[in-house]
Amino acid sequence: MDHFPVASLASITNLVGNTPLLRLRKSNPYPNLEIYAKLEYFNPGGSVKDRPGLQMILDAQKSGRLTPGKTLIDATSGNTGVAYAWIGAALGIPVALVVPENVSLARKQVASAYGAQLIYSDPMEGSDGAIRYVRRLVERDPDRYFYSDQYSNESNPRAHYLGTGREIWEQTEGRVTHFVCGLGTGGTIMGTGRRLKKYDPRIEIIGLEPLEPLHGLEGLKHMPTSIIPAIYQEEELDEKLSISTESGWDAAERLLKDEGLLVGHSSGAALVGALEIAHRLAQQDKPGVIVTLFPDRGERYLEPRREQAKPR
């Protein structure tokens, strides 16, 4: 019997990062331009948020802010919560999550399965309501919690500076010309953008936000009407595009049919943004290597449906 070498890992946390970069072909109508997607659902927890989740925990332990006996708590719209939950389970850290009550059922179930405590905030207040709620909890009992505060924690963009940006540069062999990324906490685009700009200041960093304040692109923030994350510095972007909910959802469906990718609606929005940049370059007859990022899989957005009773 043949024996194949198997990697030996000290912890599942060692599998975070080094996600694949996929060239999109059927979704790209511009043959002279290259569009790539960083498939972040290959992280162990199924999303890009595994990167900052792990970095924030490791940095907090190193600095002494997260000590044995403390519960990690944060506000999240879902993916960061799942990241905290599985990393907490792997490292023996209790986790409490404040989430809007209307986040997808799948995310609630996954986080609970890992043992995280879920605390629900007003669904009508979105992620901002969860932020306000968690701040009140921590203020009442500061010794009980380590508040990781993903919206203000510099370890969030640091994770992407150390990992995502370096990986994109290496995977494109330094040919990347544009990085197109959705805006949530701002950590992904800030950290990745800074690393890419360090390699080549000519690389353009384009942020994507929902067109509407009340939108259906879960995980993304409409910055003009939101609590602006402290880690988000808009002046570092070269451009910001607004993406409608409808176009993001439609693009996610096209990715399923054209590329075989079952991804979330924020990934659909990322494709819309990348195609807008590609269209502009094509009109100007300019070359380009456009990289965007697909944050998670689409399974987390599939809600169970009751089957209609069949007539006898």
FIVEXPA-620018 format. One record per residue: residue in three letters; x, y, z negated of N, C-alpha, C in turn. Coordinates in steps of 0.2 Angstrom, whole numbers, plus 5000, padded with zeros to 4 digits. Atoms other than C-alpha are relative to their C-alpha. Layout:
! FIVEXPA-620018
ALA:X:Y:Z:X:Y:Z:X:Y:Z
...
END
This chain:
! FIVEXPA-620018
MET:5004:4994:5000:5000:5000:5000:5004:5006:5000
ASP:4997:4994:4999:5006:5017:5005:4999:5004:4993
HIS:5001:4996:5006:5009:5029:4990:5001:5007:5003
PHE:4999:4993:4998:5007:5048:4993:5001:5004:4994
PRO:4998:4996:5005:5015:5061:4983:4994:5005:4997
VAL:5006:4996:5003:5002:5070:4971:5003:5006:4996
ALA:4997:4995:5004:5006:5087:4964:4997:5000:4993
SER:5001:5001:5007:5007:5087:4945:4999:5007:4997
LEU:5001:4994:5002:4999:5102:4937:4999:5000:4992
ALA:5000:5000:5007:5000:5108:4919:4993:5002:4998
SER:5007:4998:5001:4982:5116:4920:4997:5002:5006
ILE:5004:4998:4994:4968:5119:4932:5001:5007:5002
THR:4998:4993:4999:4973:5137:4930:5005:5001:5005
ASN:4995:4999:4995:4988:5134:4941:4998:5000:5007
LEU:5002:5000:4993:4977:5132:4956:4997:5006:5002
VAL:5003:4994:4998:4971:5150:4956:5005:5003:5005
GLY:4996:4997:4995:4977:5159:4972:5002:4996:5005
ASN:4998:5004:4994:4985:5154:4988:4995:4997:5004
THR:5005:5003:4996:4969:5153:4997:5001:5001:5007
PRO:4998:5000:4993:4968:5150:5015:4997:5007:5004
LEU:5002:4994:4995:4967:5164:5029:4997:4997:5006
LEU:5003:5003:4994:4955:5159:5043:4999:5005:5005
ARG:5002:4995:4994:4954:5167:5060:4993:4998:5002
LEU:5006:5000:4998:4937:5171:5065:5000:5000:5008
ARG:5000:5000:4992:4934:5167:5084:4993:5001:5003
LYS:5007:5000:4997:4915:5164:5088:4997:5007:4997
SER:5003:4994:5003:4911:5179:5076:5003:5006:5003
ASN:4996:4995:4998:4923:5190:5085:4999:5001:5008
PRO:5001:4999:4993:4918:5197:5102:5005:5004:5004
TYR:4995:4996:4997:4934:5206:5105:5006:4996:5001
PRO:4994:5005:4999:4947:5194:5112:5007:5002:4999
ASN:4994:4997:5001:4961:5206:5111:5002:5002:4993
LEU:4999:4998:5007:4959:5209:5093:5000:4993:4995
GLU:5000:5005:5005:4962:5197:5078:4996:5002:4994
ILE:5004:4999:5006:4950:5195:5064:5001:4994:4995
TYR:4999:5005:5004:4954:5185:5049:4996:5001:4993
ALA:5003:4999:5006:4945:5181:5033:5004:4996:4994
LYS:4997:5004:5006:4953:5176:5016:4994:4997:4996
LEU:5006:5004:5003:4942:5162:5009:5001:4999:4993
GLU:4999:5000:5007:4942:5166:4991:4996:4994:4996
TYR:5004:5005:5003:4929:5152:4987:5005:4994:4999
PHE:4996:5005:5002:4944:5140:4987:5003:5000:4994
ASN:4997:5000:5007:4949:5146:4970:4996:4995:4996
PRO:5003:5005:5004:4944:5133:4956:4993:5002:4998
GLY:5007:4998:5003:4929:5143:4950:4996:5002:5006
GLY:5004:4998:4994:4923:5147:4968:5000:5007:5002
SER:5001:4993:4997:4926:5165:4970:5007:5004:4999
VAL:4994:4996:5001:4939:5179:4971:5001:5002:4993
LYS:5000:4998:5007:4935:5183:4953:5005:4996:4995
ASP:4995:5004:5004:4946:5169:4947:5007:5003:4999
ARG:4994:4996:5001:4961:5180:4950:5001:5005:4995
PRO:4999:4996:5005:4958:5194:4939:4997:4997:4993
GLY:5002:5004:5007:4949:5183:4926:5006:4997:4997
LEU:4995:5004:5003:4964:5173:4923:5006:5005:4998
GLN:4995:4995:5002:4976:5188:4924:4998:5004:4994
MET:5002:4996:5006:4966:5198:4911:5001:4996:4994
ILE:4999:5005:5006:4966:5183:4899:5007:4999:4998
LEU:4993:5002:5001:4984:5179:4901:5004:5007:4997
ASP:4997:4994:5002:4989:5198:4899:4998:5002:4993
ALA:5002:4998:5006:4978:5200:4884:5003:4995:4994
GLN:4997:5004:5005:4985:5185:4875:5007:5002:4999
LYS:4993:4998:5000:5003:5191:4879:5000:5006:4996
SER:5000:4994:5003:4999:5208:4872:4997:4999:4992
GLY:5003:5001:5007:4990:5201:4856:4993:5003:4999
ARG:5007:4998:5001:4973:5208:4860:4995:4995:5000
LEU:5005:5006:5000:4965:5191:4863:5004:4995:4995
THR:4997:5004:5005:4969:5181:4847:4996:4994:4999
PRO:5004:5005:5002:4963:5164:4841:4994:5002:4996
GLY:5006:4998:5004:4945:5166:4834:4996:5005:5003
LYS:5004:4995:4996:4940:5180:4845:4996:4998:5006
THR:5004:5001:4994:4927:5179:4858:5001:5005:5005
LEU:4999:4995:4994:4930:5186:4875:4993:5002:5002
ILE:5007:4998:4997:4915:5196:4881:5001:5005:5005
ASP:5000:4995:4995:4912:5206:4896:4993:5001:5004
ALA:5006:4999:4995:4898:5213:4908:5002:4997:5006
THR:4998:5003:4994:4897:5204:4924:4993:4999:5004
SER:5006:5001:4996:4885:5202:4939:5000:4992:5002
GLY:5000:5007:4999:4890:5184:4940:5007:4996:5001
ASN:4994:5004:4998:4906:5178:4948:5006:5001:4995
THR:4995:4999:5005:4918:5186:4935:4998:4996:4994
GLY:5002:5004:5006:4907:5177:4922:5002:4993:5001
VAL:4999:5007:4999:4909:5160:4930:5008:4999:4999
ALA:4993:5000:5000:4928:5164:4931:5002:5000:4992
TYR:4998:5000:5007:4929:5168:4912:4998:4994:4997
ALA:5003:5006:5003:4918:5153:4908:5005:4994:5001
TRP:4996:5006:4998:4929:5140:4917:5007:5000:4997
ILE:4994:4999:5002:4945:5148:4912:5000:4999:4992
GLY:5001:5001:5007:4939:5149:4894:5000:4993:4998
ALA:5001:5007:5001:4934:5131:4894:5007:4996:5000
ALA:4994:5003:4999:4951:5126:4901:5005:5002:4994
LEU:4995:4997:5005:4961:5137:4888:4997:5000:4993
GLY:5002:5001:5007:4950:5134:4873:4998:5007:4997
ILE:5002:4994:5002:4943:5152:4872:4992:5001:5001
PRO:5007:4999:5000:4925:5156:4867:4998:5006:5005
VAL:5002:4994:4996:4916:5167:4880:4993:5001:5000
ALA:5007:4997:5000:4900:5178:4879:5000:5004:5006
LEU:5000:4996:4994:4894:5186:4895:4993:5004:5000
VAL:5006:4996:4999:4881:5200:4897:4999:5001:5007
VAL:5001:5000:4992:4873:5198:4914:4993:5003:5001
PRO:5006:4998:4998:4858:5206:4922:4995:4994:5001
GLU:5004:5006:5000:4843:5194:4920:4999:4997:5007
ASN:5002:5002:4994:4840:5193:4938:5006:4998:5005
VAL:4995:5003:4996:4857:5186:4944:4998:4993:5002
SER:5002:5007:4998:4856:5170:4953:5000:4995:4995
LEU:5001:5005:5005:4850:5155:4944:5007:4995:5000
ALA:4994:5004:5000:4866:5145:4950:5005:5003:4996
ARG:4994:4997:5004:4878:5157:4942:4998:4999:4993
LYS:5002:5001:5007:4868:5156:4926:5002:4993:4998
GLN:5000:5007:5002:4868:5137:4926:5008:4998:5000
VAL:4993:5002:5000:4887:5136:4931:5003:5003:4993
ALA:4997:4997:5006:4892:5148:4917:4998:4997:4994
SER:5003:5004:5006:4881:5139:4904:5004:4993:5000
ALA:4997:5007:5000:4888:5122:4909:5007:5000:4998
TYR:4993:5000:5003:4906:5128:4905:5000:5002:4992
GLY:5001:4999:5007:4899:5133:4888:5000:5007:4998
ALA:5001:4993:5002:4898:5152:4889:4993:5002:4998
GLN:5006:4998:5002:4885:5161:4880:4997:5006:5004
LEU:5003:4995:4995:4873:5171:4891:4996:5005:4996
ILE:5004:4995:5003:4866:5188:4885:4997:5004:5005
TYR:5003:4996:4994:4854:5196:4897:4998:5007:4998
SER:5002:4993:5001:4852:5214:4900:4994:5001:5005
ASP:5006:4999:4996:4838:5223:4909:5002:4999:5008
PRO:4999:5001:4993:4837:5217:4927:5000:5006:5005
MET:5001:4994:4996:4832:5234:4933:5005:5005:5000
GLU:4994:4996:5001:4848:5242:4927:5006:4998:5003
GLY:4995:5003:4996:4859:5231:4937:5006:4999:4996
SER:4993:5000:5003:4878:5230:4933:5001:5005:4995
ASP:4999:4994:5004:4878:5247:4925:4996:4999:4993
GLY:5003:5002:5006:4865:5241:4912:5003:4995:4996
ALA:4996:5005:5003:4875:5226:4908:5006:5003:4996
ILE:4994:4996:5003:4890:5238:4905:4998:5004:4993
ARG:5003:4996:5006:4880:5249:4893:4999:4995:4994
TYR:5002:5004:5005:4874:5234:4884:5006:4997:4996
VAL:4994:5004:5003:4891:5225:4881:5004:5006:4996
ARG:4997:4995:5004:4898:5242:4875:4997:5001:4993
ARG:5003:4999:5007:4885:5243:4861:5001:4994:4996
LEU:4999:5006:5004:4888:5225:4856:5007:5000:4997
VAL:4993:4999:5003:4907:5228:4854:5001:5005:4995
GLU:5000:4995:5005:4904:5244:4845:4998:4998:4993
ARG:5002:5003:5006:4894:5235:4832:5004:4995:4997
ASP:4996:5005:5003:4906:5221:4829:5007:4999:5004
PRO:4994:4999:4996:4923:5226:4836:5005:4994:4998
ASP:4995:5005:5002:4933:5212:4826:4998:4993:5003
ARG:5003:5007:4998:4922:5198:4833:5002:4999:5007
TYR:4999:5000:4993:4926:5202:4851:5006:5002:5003
PHE:4995:4997:4995:4940:5204:4864:4996:5002:5006
TYR:5004:4997:4994:4931:5216:4877:5005:5001:5006
SER:4995:5000:4994:4941:5212:4893:4998:5006:5005
ASP:5002:4994:4996:4931:5226:4902:5004:5000:5007
GLN:4997:5001:4993:4935:5221:4920:5000:5007:5004
TYR:5000:4993:4996:4930:5239:4926:5005:5005:4998
SER:4995:4996:5002:4944:5247:4917:5006:4997:4999
ASN:4994:5003:5002:4957:5234:4914:5005:4999:5006
GLU:4995:4999:4995:4972:5237:4924:5003:4993:5003
SER:4998:5007:4998:4976:5218:4924:4996:4997:5006
ASN:5005:5002:4994:4961:5217:4937:5004:5001:5007
PRO:4996:4998:4994:4970:5226:4951:5007:4996:5000
ARG:4993:5003:5001:4987:5219:4945:5000:4993:5003
ALA:5000:5007:4998:4981:5201:4949:5000:5000:5008
HIS:5000:5000:4993:4978:5206:4967:5006:5003:5003
TYR:4994:4997:4998:4994:5216:4968:5005:4994:5000
LEU:4995:5005:5000:5004:5201:4963:4998:4994:5005
GLY:5002:5006:4996:4994:5188:4973:4997:5002:5007
THR:5004:4999:4994:4981:5193:4986:5004:5004:5005
GLY:4997:4996:4995:4991:5207:4994:5006:4996:5003
ARG:4994:5003:4998:5007:5197:4995:4998:4994:5004
GLU:5002:5005:4996:4998:5182:5002:4998:5002:5007
ILE:5002:4997:4993:4990:5192:5016:5006:5002:5004
TRP:4994:4998:4996:5006:5199:5021:5004:4994:5002
GLU:4996:5006:4998:5015:5182:5021:4996:4996:5005
GLN:5004:5004:4996:5000:5173:5030:5000:5003:5007
THR:5000:4997:4993:5000:5186:5044:5007:5002:5003
GLU:4993:4998:4998:5019:5187:5045:5001:5007:5001
GLY:4999:4993:4999:5018:5205:5042:4997:5004:5005
ARG:5003:4997:4995:5007:5209:5056:4993:5003:4999
VAL:5007:4997:5002:4991:5215:5047:5000:5007:5001
THR:5001:4993:4999:4985:5232:5052:4995:5003:4996
HIS:5006:4997:5003:4969:5234:5043:4998:4995:4994
PHE:5003:5004:5006:4962:5227:5026:4993:5003:4999
VAL:5007:4998:5001:4943:5228:5025:4997:4996:4994
CYS:5001:5004:5006:4936:5224:5008:4994:5004:4996
GLY:5006:4997:5004:4919:5226:4998:5002:5003:4993
LEU:4998:4997:5006:4919:5237:4983:4995:4998:4994
GLY:5004:5002:5006:4913:5230:4966:5003:5004:4994
THR:4996:4996:5006:4925:5234:4951:5005:5004:5004
GLY:4995:4997:4997:4937:5240:4964:5007:4997:4999
GLY:4993:5003:5001:4951:5229:4958:5003:4996:5006
THR:4998:5004:4994:4952:5218:4974:5004:5005:5005
ILE:4998:4995:4995:4954:5233:4986:5006:5004:4997
MET:4995:4996:5003:4965:5243:4974:5007:4996:5000
GLY:4994:5003:5001:4978:5230:4970:5003:4997:5007
THR:4998:5002:4994:4978:5222:4987:5003:5006:5005
GLY:4998:4994:4996:4979:5239:4996:5007:5003:4998
ARG:4994:4997:5002:4993:5245:4985:5006:4995:5002
ARG:4994:5005:4998:5004:5229:4989:5001:5001:5007
LEU:4999:5000:4993:5000:5230:5007:5003:5007:5002
LYS:4997:4993:4998:5004:5249:5008:5008:5000:4998
LYS:4993:5000:5002:5021:5245:4999:5004:4997:5005
TYR:4997:5004:4994:5025:5233:5013:5000:5005:5006
ASP:5001:4996:4994:5019:5245:5027:4995:5006:4999
PRO:5005:4995:5002:5011:5262:5023:4995:5001:5006
ARG:5005:4999:4995:5003:5262:5040:4994:4995:5000
ILE:5006:5004:5001:4991:5248:5035:4994:5004:4998
GLU:5006:4996:5002:4974:5255:5034:4995:4996:4995
ILE:5004:5003:5005:4963:5251:5019:4993:5003:5000
ILE:5007:4997:4999:4944:5252:5021:4996:4996:4995
GLY:5004:5002:5005:4932:5250:5007:4993:4999:5003
LEU:5007:5001:4998:4914:5244:5010:4995:5000:4994
GLU:5005:4999:5006:4899:5249:4999:4993:4999:5003
PRO:5007:5000:4997:4880:5246:5001:4998:5006:5002
LEU:5003:4993:4997:4871:5259:5011:4995:5002:4995
GLU:5005:4998:5004:4857:5259:4999:5002:4999:4992
PRO:4999:5001:5007:4857:5262:4980:4997:4994:4997
LEU:5003:5006:5002:4845:5248:4977:5001:4995:5006
HIS:4998:5004:4995:4852:5234:4988:5000:4993:4998
GLY:5000:5008:5001:4853:5215:4990:5007:4997:5002
LEU:4993:5002:4999:4872:5214:4992:5003:4999:4993
GLU:4998:5001:5007:4876:5206:4975:5007:5000:4999
GLY:4992:4999:5001:4893:5210:4968:5003:5006:5002
LEU:4997:4994:4998:4895:5226:4977:4996:5006:4997
LYS:5003:4994:5003:4892:5243:4970:4999:5006:5005
HIS:5002:4994:4996:4884:5259:4978:5004:5005:4996
MET:4996:4996:5004:4898:5270:4971:4996:5007:4998
PRO:5003:4994:5002:4888:5287:4972:4995:5000:4995
THR:5005:5000:5006:4875:5281:4960:5001:4995:4995
SER:4998:5005:5005:4885:5269:4949:5005:5004:4995
ILE:4995:4998:5005:4896:5271:4934:5007:4998:5004
ILE:4994:5001:4996:4913:5273:4943:5005:4996:4996
PRO:4995:5004:5004:4925:5259:4937:5007:5005:4999
ALA:4994:4996:5001:4941:5267:4929:5005:4998:5005
ILE:4994:5003:4996:4952:5256:4940:4999:5002:5007
TYR:5001:4999:4993:4944:5262:4956:5002:5007:5002
GLN:4998:4993:4998:4953:5277:4964:4999:5001:5008
GLU:5002:5000:4993:4944:5281:4980:5005:5004:5005
GLU:4995:4997:4996:4958:5293:4986:5005:4996:5003
GLU:4995:5005:4997:4969:5278:4989:4997:4996:5006
LEU:5003:5003:4994:4957:5272:5003:5001:5004:5006
ASP:5000:4996:4994:4959:5277:5021:4994:5001:5002
GLU:5007:4999:4998:4941:5275:5024:4995:4996:4996
LYS:5006:5003:5003:4924:5270:5017:4994:4999:5004
LEU:5006:5001:4996:4910:5262:5026:4994:4998:4996
SER:5006:5002:5004:4892:5259:5021:4997:4995:5004
ILE:5003:5005:4997:4884:5243:5025:4993:4998:4997
SER:5007:5001:5002:4865:5239:5025:4999:4993:4997
THR:5002:5006:5002:4858:5225:5016:4998:4995:5005
GLU:5002:5004:4995:4850:5218:5031:5005:4998:5005
SER:4994:5002:4995:4866:5218:5042:5004:4995:4996
GLY:4996:5005:5003:4875:5209:5028:4997:4993:4999
TRP:5004:5006:5000:4862:5196:5026:5000:4996:5007
ASP:5000:5002:4993:4861:5194:5045:5007:4997:5002
ALA:4993:5002:4999:4880:5192:5046:5002:4994:4997
ALA:4999:5006:5004:4880:5179:5033:4997:4994:5003
GLU:5003:5005:4996:4868:5169:5043:5004:4998:5006
ARG:4997:5001:4994:4878:5171:5058:5007:4996:4999
LEU:4994:5003:5002:4894:5165:5049:4998:4992:4999
LEU:5002:5007:5001:4885:5149:5045:4999:4996:5006
LYS:5002:5004:4993:4879:5145:5063:5006:5000:5004
ASP:4994:4999:4995:4895:5152:5072:5006:4997:4997
GLU:4993:5002:5003:4909:5147:5060:5000:4994:4995
GLY:5000:5005:5005:4902:5134:5049:5001:5002:4993
LEU:4999:4997:5006:4904:5145:5034:4994:5002:4996
LEU:5006:4998:5004:4891:5145:5020:5003:5005:4994
VAL:4997:4995:5005:4896:5161:5011:4994:5005:4998
GLY:5005:4995:5003:4887:5175:5001:4999:5006:5004
HIS:5001:4994:4996:4880:5191:5007:5005:5005:5000
SER:4994:4995:5000:4895:5201:5002:5005:4998:5005
SER:4995:5002:4995:4905:5191:5014:4997:5002:5007
GLY:5003:4997:4994:4892:5195:5027:5002:5007:5001
ALA:4998:4993:5000:4895:5213:5023:5007:5001:5002
ALA:4993:4999:4998:4913:5211:5025:5001:4999:5007
LEU:5000:5001:4993:4911:5204:5042:4998:5006:5004
VAL:5003:4995:4997:4900:5218:5047:5006:5006:5000
GLY:4995:4995:5001:4914:5230:5041:5006:4999:5005
ALA:4994:5002:4996:4928:5221:5050:4998:5001:5007
LEU:5002:4999:4993:4918:5221:5066:4999:5007:5002
GLU:5000:4992:4998:4915:5240:5065:5007:5002:5001
ILE:4993:4997:4999:4934:5243:5064:5002:4997:5007
ALA:4998:5003:4994:4937:5230:5078:4996:5004:5006
HIS:5003:4997:4995:4924:5239:5089:5003:5007:5002
ARG:4997:4993:4999:4932:5256:5086:5007:4999:5004
LEU:4994:5001:4997:4949:5249:5090:5000:4998:5008
ALA:5001:5003:4993:4942:5240:5106:4999:5006:5005
GLN:5002:4994:4996:4935:5257:5112:5006:5004:5002
GLN:4994:4996:4999:4952:5265:5110:5005:4996:5003
ASP:4995:5005:4997:4961:5250:5118:5006:5000:4996
LYS:4994:5001:5004:4972:5248:5103:5000:4993:4997
PRO:5000:5006:5003:4978:5232:5096:4999:5000:4992
GLY:5002:5000:5007:4974:5226:5078:5000:4993:4997
VAL:5000:5006:5004:4976:5212:5065:4996:5002:4994
ILE:5004:4997:5005:4961:5215:5054:4999:4994:4995
VAL:5001:5005:5005:4960:5205:5038:4994:5002:4995
THR:5005:4998:5005:4944:5205:5027:5000:4994:4995
LEU:5000:5005:5005:4940:5194:5012:4993:4998:4998
PHE:5007:5002:5001:4925:5183:5009:5000:4997:4992
PRO:5000:5001:5007:4922:5183:4990:4998:4993:4997
ASP:5003:5006:5003:4912:5167:4987:4996:4996:5005
ARG:5005:5004:4996:4901:5153:4994:4993:5002:4999
GLY:5007:4999:5000:4883:5154:4998:4996:4996:4996
GLU:5004:5005:5004:4877:5140:4987:4997:5004:4994
ARG:5002:4996:5006:4876:5153:4972:4994:5004:5001
TYR:5005:4996:4999:4863:5162:4981:4994:4996:5003
LEU:5005:5005:4998:4852:5147:4986:4995:4999:4994
GLU:5004:5002:5005:4837:5147:4974:4995:4994:5002
PRO:5005:5006:4999:4826:5131:4972:4993:5003:5002
ARG:5006:4998:4998:4810:5132:4981:4995:4994:4999
ARG:5005:5005:5001:4794:5123:4977:4998:4997:5006
GLU:5002:5003:4994:4789:5111:4990:4992:5000:5000
GLN:5007:4999:5000:4771:5114:4996:4997:4993:5000
ALA:5003:5007:5000:4760:5099:4992:4997:4998:5007
LYS:5003:5002:4993:4756:5089:5008:4993:4998:5000
PRO:5007:5002:5000:4738:5086:5012:5000:4992:5001
ARG:5000:5007:5000:4733:5068:5010:4996:4998:5007
END
